[in-house]
């Protein structure tokens, strides 16, 4: 099977620096090391590495992180492997990918 990669610039992850206190919980729970800590707050180190699992937003005690947790691009990868071209993918919209850039390349890049 070929190597699978995430799509660029389609992740719904957002960090509100005003709400972040630098507790570091997001660093602890993120399975892909998306976050890093600066001197006072968390920062997004690699946004495109986010798989939208939602662990960071569910565990942030200050509600500084938001992400549309769900199957994300996993559904697109599975649908593409099964040859399903009529299925929604990569995002919440019914018309397909949530990003114009992703639509240009096709759902799975």
C-alpha positions as CSV (number, residue, x, y, z in Angstrom):
1,X,0.0,0.0,0.0
2,X,1.2,3.5,-0.7
3,X,2.3,6.0,2.0
4,X,-0.7,8.1,3.2
5,X,-0.2,11.8,4.1
6,X,-2.5,14.4,5.6
7,X,-3.9,17.3,3.5
8,X,-2.3,20.7,3.9
9,X,-4.2,23.6,5.4
10,X,-7.6,21.8,6.0
11,X,-7.4,21.2,9.7
12,X,-10.1,22.9,11.9
13,X,-7.7,23.3,14.9
14,X,-7.7,26.8,16.5
15,X,-5.8,28.0,19.6
16,X,-7.0,31.1,21.5
17,X,-3.9,32.6,23.0
18,X,-5.9,34.9,25.1
19,X,-7.5,32.0,27.0
20,X,-4.3,29.8,27.1
21,X,-2.6,29.8,30.5
22,X,0.3,27.6,29.5
23,X,-0.8,24.6,31.6
24,X,0.6,22.2,29.0
25,X,-2.3,19.8,29.0
26,X,-2.5,19.9,25.2
27,X,1.1,18.8,24.9
28,X,0.4,15.9,27.2
29,X,-2.6,14.5,25.3
30,X,-1.8,15.3,21.7
31,X,-0.7,12.0,20.0
32,X,1.1,13.9,17.1
33,X,3.0,16.6,19.0
34,X,1.1,19.4,17.3
35,X,1.7,21.8,20.2
36,X,4.8,23.3,21.7
37,X,5.3,25.6,24.7
38,X,6.8,29.0,24.5
39,X,7.6,30.9,27.6
40,X,4.0,31.6,28.7
41,X,1.6,29.9,26.3
42,X,1.1,26.9,24.1
43,X,1.6,27.4,20.4
44,X,0.7,25.3,17.4
45,X,4.0,23.7,16.2
46,X,2.7,21.7,13.2
47,X,-1.0,22.4,12.4
48,X,-1.0,20.0,9.5
49,X,0.0,17.1,11.7
50,X,-3.3,17.4,13.6
51,X,-5.6,14.4,13.0
52,X,-8.6,16.2,14.6
53,X,-9.0,13.6,17.3
54,X,-10.3,16.3,19.7
55,X,-8.1,15.2,22.7
56,X,-6.6,18.7,23.1
57,X,-10.0,20.5,23.1
58,X,-11.7,18.0,25.4
59,X,-8.8,18.2,27.9
60,X,-8.1,22.0,27.9
61,X,-9.3,23.3,31.2
62,X,-9.6,26.8,29.9
63,X,-11.4,26.1,26.6
64,X,-8.5,27.7,24.6
65,X,-8.5,25.1,21.9
66,X,-11.2,24.2,19.4
67,X,-11.3,21.6,16.7
68,X,-14.1,19.8,14.8
69,X,-13.3,16.3,16.1
70,X,-14.4,13.4,14.1
71,X,-13.1,11.1,11.4
72,X,-11.6,13.9,9.3
73,X,-9.5,12.7,6.4
74,X,-9.7,9.1,7.6
75,X,-13.0,8.9,5.9
76,X,-11.6,10.3,2.7
77,X,-8.7,7.9,2.7
78,X,-11.0,4.9,3.2
79,X,-13.5,6.1,0.6
80,X,-10.8,6.6,-1.9
81,X,-9.3,3.2,-1.3
82,X,-12.8,1.7,-1.8
83,X,-13.3,3.7,-5.0
84,X,-16.2,5.7,-3.5
85,X,-16.1,9.0,-5.3
86,X,-19.7,10.0,-4.4
87,X,-19.0,10.2,-0.6
88,X,-18.4,13.4,1.4
89,X,-14.9,13.7,2.6
90,X,-12.4,15.6,4.7
91,X,-14.8,18.0,6.2
92,X,-18.2,18.9,7.5
93,X,-19.7,20.1,4.3
94,X,-22.0,17.9,2.3
95,X,-20.4,18.9,-1.0
96,X,-17.0,17.4,-0.2
97,X,-13.8,18.8,1.2
98,X,-13.9,21.8,3.5
99,X,-11.0,23.5,1.8
100,X,-10.9,25.0,-1.8
101,X,-7.2,23.9,-2.0
102,X,-8.2,20.3,-1.1
103,X,-11.0,20.3,-3.7
104,X,-8.5,21.4,-6.5
105,X,-6.3,18.4,-5.8
106,X,-9.1,15.9,-5.2
107,X,-10.1,14.8,-1.8
108,X,-7.0,12.8,-0.9
109,X,-4.4,15.0,-2.5
